[in-house]
Amino acid sequence: MKYAEIPNKKDPNPTDNNKEKTSPQSPNNGSWLWGIIAAVVFLLLINNFLAPAITERAMVQTDYGTFISKVEQDSVKQVVIANNQIIYTTDSCTYRTGSVDDPNLVDRLLAAGSPNKDGKIEFVKKIENQRSPIIDFLMWWILPGLIFWLLFRFMSSRMGRSASEGGGLGFGNFMSFGQSGAKVYADTDIKTRFADVAGQDEAKASLQEMVDFLHNPQKYTALGAKLPKGALLVGPPGTGKTLIARAVAGEANVPFFSMSGSEFVQMFVGMGAAKVRDLFSEASKKAPCIIFIDEIDAIGKSREGSFSNNDEREQTLNQLLTEMDGFEGDKGVIILAATNRPDSLDKALLRPGRFDRRIQMELPDLEGRKAIIQVHLNHVKHSDIDLDVVGRATAGSSGADLANIVNEAALRAVRQGKDAITTADLEESVETVMAGEQRKNAVISPAEKRIIAYHEVGHAMVAAAQTQSAPVHKITIIPRTSGALGYTMQVDEGEHYLYSRQELLNKIATLTGGRVAEEIICNTCTTGASNDIEQATNLARAMVTRYGMSDRYGMMALESQGNRYLDSGSRLACSDNTATDIDNEVRSIIAQAKDKAAAFITERMDQMHAVAEYLLEKETITGDEFMAILNNGQPAIQA
C-alpha cells in the first residue's frame, strides 16, 4: 500500500480528449505603467512629506522675546507670519518661534522699516492650505484610486495563482467566490493502482466492481443493474481511505475531482452551496469521472438535536443532498467520501440512493500487515526480512504506521552505514515509533536502575508463569524519549480477535507484576507503574461495564462507547449508586490480579534475581535469553 501523497499539480484543465492545454507566457507589457505609477507616488511623497520635513529641520527654534530683540536691533531681513508660528531670517540663519497674540507686531515691523533705519523688513502673512489645485487633485483623487486599483490587482492575482496551482475550476478573478476550487487530476495524472493498496482486500473487491461498471456498463445494464451513486469509506485514520480512492480513479482511467469537506465551509452564507453546484456541474461535463470528498463529516454532520444554528453548513449539506439526487447512475459519475466519524453523519446522507455502499477500512490483520510492509519494502533496498516477526510485532498498526516504520528502518540503516535494511532495523524502528528513540546518554543512578530492572522483570515473570499469556519478546531498561525508563514487549504468536475472561485477568496480573516486584524485592513503590495502573484500571472497568464479565452485573451494559475509530472514550449509563458499585468491582478485580502476581513472584525469587542481574549487565535481553534463565540455563554474558 503506497501512502505517499500525490504532489499538487497545476490544473491541467483537460479537454474532451483529456489533454492538458498550455500557453506561452505573455510578456510583461505593463511594466512601463508600474514605473509611471511608482514615479508619481514618489514625487507626491517628496513634495508633501519629505521636503517640508527637511526645511523645518534647517530652522533654529527661538523664543518670541529673542525675535523682538532681533527686530529692534535691525538684524531681521524677512518675516513670514503663519497661523501658529513666525519664521524670520537674518544674515546668518533662519529662525522659527511660536506665534503670540501681539497687536503691536505689525507696528514694530513697520517701525523697524522706517526711513531713518538702515533697512526695511519684508514681512508677509502666509495663508494656510493654499496648495496647487493639481496637487490636491492628485492627492485626494488620483492617489486613493491608484491604491485601491493596486489592491484589487494584487488580490486578483493572488486568487488566480491559488486557483491555478491548486487545480481549481475557476478563472482566478477576484469575484469568483462560488467556484469549487477542487483539485482536478486528469486520467493520466493518477498513477496509483490497486496493486499499491495492500491489506484491504475486501474494500478493493467492492470498489473493483464499480471500476468494472465504468469500463463495461453494458454487462450490468443488460440485467437492469444500476451503478451505485456513491460509496462511503469508513475507518480509523491511516488505513488508506484517500489512497484507495485514488486507486479507483487510476484503475478506471477517468478524471478525479478531489476536495476536502472543510473547503465547502465559507464565511458567507450560500458560498458553500455554490461550490457544491459548481463541483457537480464540472463533474457532469467530464463524465465518466470520480468525485472524492475527504472528511465529509465537516459538512455532513447530523442536523438532529443540534443547538447551534449554522445556516451555511446546513445549506451546503442540503445542496449536496440535492445534487446527489439530481443525476442518474448511468451518467458515470461516482461519488466517494471518506470519514472516521460515521456516527455523526446525517441520516439523509447515508440512505440508499446517495451513498449506496459503506466500505469498512479496518486496521489490517497479520497477513495484511505483512503485505503492506512488503509493498513499502519494494521501494527500498532490503535483505532477509522476516515479515512474520515484524508483522506480529506491529499488531494494531495502521497502514500509515507501517509506512512510517519502514521509513524509520531505512533512516536507521543509513545512519549505521548499511547497504540494505534488515529485520533488526525494522524491529528497532517498531520500538522507535511506539516508544521513541533510545536515550543512551541518560544518567540513572544505580539504585533507580535496579528498581527499573526488577520492575520489568516482574512483568516478564508473571507473563511467563501464565499459560494464556503472550510470550515475552524483549526486555530492556534503556530509557526512551517518550518517557519510558524501560519496557517489556510481548508478542502474540498469531492474530487475536477474541479475548476470554481468563486472558484479560492474566493481562491485568501481568500489568501489576512491575509494582509487585518493587514492593516485594525493593521494599518501595515508585511512579514508574503509573501507565500500568492506568491500563489495568481501564481493562478491569471494561470487563465490568462493556464485556459483561462481572459476577455482580453479568450481561448488563453499563457504559456507552463513543467513536471507536477516534478513541473518543466512553460514558457511564447507570445511576450514581451503580457507579460506586462499579468502582468497588474494579478495585476487587485489580486486587485479585495483584495477589496472583505476588504469588508468582514469591515462588520464583531466585530466578527473579538471576534475570535482574543479567538484565542490569546487558540492559536489553531477548525473550529466548529470558526463557533460558527460567529453565536454569544461564546464558553467558558476553563482553
KEDRENFI-573367 format. One line per 8 residues: for each residue x, y, z of C-alpha. Coordinates in steps of 0.05 Angstrom, whole numbers. Example, Ala and Ser with C-alpha at 12.3 -4.5 7.8 and 13.67 -1.06 7.14 Angstrom:
// KEDRENFI-573367
246 -90 156; 273 -21 143
//
This chain:
// KEDRENFI-573367
0 0 0; 33 64 -22; 12 122 22; 56 175 -8; 16 238 -25; 8 256 -98; 43 323 -108; -2 383 -121
-3 396 -195; -30 454 -234; -99 444 -262; -89 410 -328; -158 435 -350; -168 373 -393; -209 380 -456; -254 326 -482
-194 285 -503; -163 296 -433; -101 332 -458; -71 390 -419; -73 458 -451; -10 500 -450; 0 572 -469; 65 612 -475
79 662 -421; 57 731 -442; 109 787 -438; 105 838 -383; 73 894 -424; 51 933 -362; 119 946 -333; 121 1018 -360
54 1032 -327; 80 1008 -260; 141 1053 -269; 99 1115 -281; 55 1099 -220; 116 1090 -176; 147 1156 -200; 83 1195 -187
76 1166 -117; 149 1181 -103; 143 1254 -125; 80 1264 -84; 113 1236 -23; 174 1282 -32; 131 1343 -44; 83 1333 14
125 1299 67; 199 1297 55; 213 1368 31; 174 1403 88; 208 1359 139; 278 1377 112; 260 1452 112; 235 1451 183
297 1415 207; 342 1470 178; 308 1524 222; 332 1544 291; 279 1546 346; 278 1611 388; 231 1646 436; 187 1706 419
230 1754 461; 292 1737 420; 252 1752 357; 231 1821 383; 302 1836 404; 329 1820 335; 275 1863 303; 294 1923 347
368 1911 331; 352 1914 256; 380 1842 248; 318 1814 215; 313 1817 139; 249 1777 126; 189 1754 166; 135 1702 148
76 1701 196; 36 1636 195; -23 1616 238; 18 1581 291; 89 1604 281; 135 1661 257; 193 1647 212; 245 1702 206
311 1706 170; 376 1743 188; 441 1748 152; 467 1683 182; 407 1636 193; 333 1624 191; 295 1621 257; 228 1597 280
186 1618 340; 116 1609 364; 62 1659 344; 38 1705 401; -24 1748 402; 15 1814 396; -28 1870 365; 35 1915 362
75 1866 319; 58 1899 253; 75 1968 282; 142 1942 306; 158 1914 238; 137 1978 203; 177 2020 253; 238 1976 241
230 1990 167; 223 2068 174; 266 2113 132; 312 2133 190; 331 2060 198; 385 2025 159; 339 1978 121; 269 1952 112
239 1886 137; 200 1847 86; 142 1813 121; 80 1775 98; 25 1734 130; 21 1665 98; -48 1637 82; -51 1563 101
-75 1506 57; -65 1543 -8; -35 1485 -47; -39 1478 -121; -106 1450 -146; -66 1399 -185; -32 1374 -122; -98 1370 -85
-130 1332 -144; -72 1283 -146; -71 1273 -71; -146 1265 -58; -170 1232 -122; -115 1200 -164; -72 1171 -107; -130 1137 -69
-156 1109 -135; -87 1081 -152; -82 1049 -83; -149 1015 -90; -133 993 -160; -67 963 -138; -101 926 -81; -152 899 -130
-98 875 -178; -58 844 -121; -119 806 -93; -140 784 -162; -70 757 -180; -64 720 -114; -132 686 -123; -116 669 -194
-48 639 -174; -81 598 -119; -134 571 -166; -81 554 -218; -33 519 -170; -89 482 -135; -121 458 -200; -182 500 -187
-240 503 -235; -248 579 -233; -219 635 -275; -179 663 -217; -212 732 -216; -229 770 -153; -303 758 -153; -302 682 -164
-327 664 -95; -374 608 -117; -324 565 -153; -310 498 -122; -233 500 -120; -229 425 -126; -163 393 -146; -174 362 -214
-129 305 -237; -134 282 -309; -136 208 -324; -61 208 -339; -44 242 -272; -67 186 -226; -12 134 -222; -40 96 -162
-68 27 -175; -99 -27 -133; -31 -62 -132; -6 -4 -89; -61 -18 -37; -49 -77 8; -85 -104 70; -154 -82 46
-175 -139 2; -250 -134 18; -251 -59 4; -214 -69 -62; -263 -124 -83; -322 -78 -70; -292 -20 -108; -267 -63 -165
-339 -76 -184; -351 -1 -191; -289 5 -234; -313 -52 -278; -381 -18 -285; -346 44 -313; -308 1 -363; -364 -46 -383
-431 -15 -367; -468 -58 -418; -453 -121 -377; -493 -93 -319; -546 -53 -354; -566 -115 -393; -593 -144 -329; -622 -78 -306
-567 -64 -254; -551 8 -238; -484 38 -219; -480 56 -145; -481 132 -139; -434 135 -81; -390 96 -33; -373 118 38
-303 97 61; -303 89 136; -245 71 182; -192 94 231; -141 147 210; -84 120 168; -120 59 138; -114 85 67
-182 115 51; -154 171 8; -104 123 -24; -156 73 -46; -200 129 -74; -142 149 -118; -131 77 -137; -203 73 -161
-192 133 -206; -126 104 -231; -157 37 -247; -218 68 -280; -174 116 -320; -222 174 -311; -215 246 -285; -211 252 -210
-241 311 -171; -212 315 -101; -236 362 -47; -238 365 29; -304 376 65; -276 436 103; -265 473 36; -341 478 27
-350 516 92; -346 591 75; -353 656 112; -412 680 71; -478 643 73; -492 608 7; -420 605 -18; -412 532 4
-475 512 -34; -449 549 -95; -384 509 -91; -424 444 -89; -464 465 -151; -401 484 -189; -366 419 -170; -423 375 -195
-433 417 -257; -360 408 -277; -362 334 -260; -423 324 -305; -386 356 -363; -326 309 -354; -366 245 -340; -348 189 -331
-308 214 -271; -299 206 -196; -313 258 -143; -277 247 -77; -296 287 -15; -248 276 43; -271 286 115; -343 293 93
-365 299 166; -344 373 162; -407 387 122; -448 324 133; -459 326 208; -528 306 233; -579 362 238; -617 325 293
-611 353 363; -564 409 341; -567 471 385; -521 512 341; -551 550 283; -501 544 226; -541 564 164; -480 559 119
-465 487 137; -537 465 132; -547 499 65; -484 466 39; -509 397 63; -578 409 32; -546 427 -34; -502 365 -32
-563 321 -20; -599 355 -77; -541 347 -125; -534 273 -109; -607 263 -126; -602 305 -189; -564 257 -234; -574 186 -254
-525 130 -244; -517 118 -318; -480 185 -325; -417 152 -298; -405 200 -240; -384 163 -177; -381 198 -110; -331 173 -59
-327 202 10; -283 186 70; -294 196 144; -272 168 211; -335 195 245; -393 157 212; -436 162 275; -440 238 267
-465 238 194; -536 259 176; -583 200 162; -607 233 98; -536 229 72; -529 155 87; -594 129 57; -592 85 -6
-593 125 -69; -540 172 -44; -485 132 -12; -506 62 -32; -445 27 -4; -409 32 62; -339 5 55; -302 -11 120
-228 4 121; -207 -31 185; -137 -39 214; -101 -95 177; -93 -164 206; -28 -203 208; -28 -222 134; -50 -152 115
7 -121 155; 57 -167 122; 30 -148 53; 33 -74 69; 105 -79 94; 124 -117 31; 94 -61 -12; 136 -9 22
198 -54 22; 193 -56 -54; 215 17 -54; 277 8 -10; 337 -37 -10; 329 -96 38; 355 -166 51; 330 -226 90
269 -193 121; 227 -238 167; 158 -210 153; 125 -256 203; 167 -227 261; 155 -155 241; 81 -168 227; 69 -198 295
106 -142 329; 63 -89 296; -6 -112 319; -56 -55 318; -16 -13 269; -48 22 210; -20 26 140; 7 95 153
42 69 216; 74 13 177; 98 61 123; 130 104 177; 163 42 208; 195 22 142; 219 93 131; 249 96 201
284 30 187; 314 59 123; 338 120 161; 369 76 215; 405 34 162; 434 98 130; 458 123 198; 494 58 211
525 56 141; 488 -6 117; 473 -22 45; 405 -52 59; 351 -57 112; 350 -118 156; 299 -148 204; 337 -117 263
327 -48 232; 253 -59 226; 247 -85 297; 284 -25 325; 241 22 283; 178 -10 313; 203 7 382; 224 77 359
154 92 332; 120 64 393; 166 87 449; 212 138 418; 287 140 407; 336 109 457; 366 157 509; 433 122 516
465 183 549; 412 189 604; 445 185 673; 406 140 720; 431 124 790; 448 51 806; 391 48 857; 339 72 807
367 27 753; 359 -33 799; 287 -15 814; 273 -8 739; 305 -76 725; 263 -112 777; 201 -75 754; 208 -100 682
229 -170 703; 167 -172 747; 123 -162 686; 161 -216 648; 159 -266 705; 83 -260 714; 72 -265 639; 116 -328 633
82 -361 693; 13 -359 660; -8 -405 604; -58 -359 568; -10 -301 560; 31 -273 502; 104 -295 503; 158 -246 524
195 -220 463; 243 -169 494; 261 -136 560; 301 -71 563; 318 -18 614; 345 33 564; 304 97 571; 264 123 512
247 194 492; 173 181 504; 188 179 579; 191 104 588; 251 82 630; 243 11 606; 191 -37 579; 174 -110 569
150 -128 499; 102 -186 490; 85 -211 420; 28 -259 405; 44 -319 363; -17 -308 319; -74 -259 306; -121 -247 364
-193 -227 352; -227 -251 416; -203 -248 488; -231 -294 542; -244 -271 613; -183 -311 636; -138 -279 585; -159 -209 608
-148 -227 680; -79 -254 662; -64 -189 626; -84 -148 687; -40 -193 731; 19 -181 683; 8 -106 688; 11 -108 764
74 -150 763; 120 -90 760; 92 -56 822; 90 -122 859; 165 -133 845; 181 -64 871; 143 -76 936; 169 -147 950
241 -141 928; 258 -66 933; 211 -51 992; 184 10 957; 135 34 904; 151 86 851; 117 128 799; 142 80 745
78 39 749; 32 97 730; 19 73 659; 10 1 684; -42 24 734; -79 63 681; -82 5 633; -103 -45 686
-158 1 711; -186 13 641; -185 -61 625; -219 -81 691; -272 -27 681; -286 -51 610; -295 -121 637; -349 -96 684
-385 -43 642; -377 -67 570; -357 -140 565; -407 -169 615; -352 -206 654; -373 -183 723; -400 -233 774; -447 -180 801
-477 -148 739; -467 -203 687; -490 -185 616; -512 -115 631; -486 -55 591; -466 -1 639; -427 43 591; -437 72 521
-376 76 477; -361 137 434; -329 137 366; -289 73 362; -246 99 306; -220 160 344; -216 131 416; -264 184 440
-275 148 506; -340 123 537; -396 146 582; -428 111 641; -502 96 631; -523 80 702; -542 112 768; -493 142 818
-501 83 865; -485 34 809; -424 75 791; -399 67 862; -410 -8 858; -372 -9 792; -312 25 825; -313 -28 881
-318 -84 830; -259 -56 790; -217 -49 853; -233 -121 871; -211 -148 803; -145 -110 806; -132 -132 878; -142 -206 859
-96 -198 800; -43 -166 844; -46 -222 895; -38 -272 838; 24 -235 812; 53 -232 882; 46 -308 889; 82 -320 822
140 -274 840; 148 -302 911; 153 -373 884; 207 -354 834; 250 -307 875; 317 -339 855; 300 -335 782; 279 -263 791
347 -244 819; 383 -282 764; 344 -248 708; 351 -179 740; 427 -186 748; 433 -208 676; 388 -150 653; 429 -100 692
491 -125 658; 463 -128 587; 409 -73 592; 370 -109 537; 355 -183 532; 312 -224 484; 255 -270 501; 298 -331 487
351 -308 536; 298 -295 588; 268 -364 580; 337 -396 583; 348 -367 652; 279 -390 675; 296 -460 652; 361 -458 693
403 -449 631; 440 -384 649; 466 -353 583; 537 -330 583; 546 -255 590; 588 -230 531; 634 -171 539
//
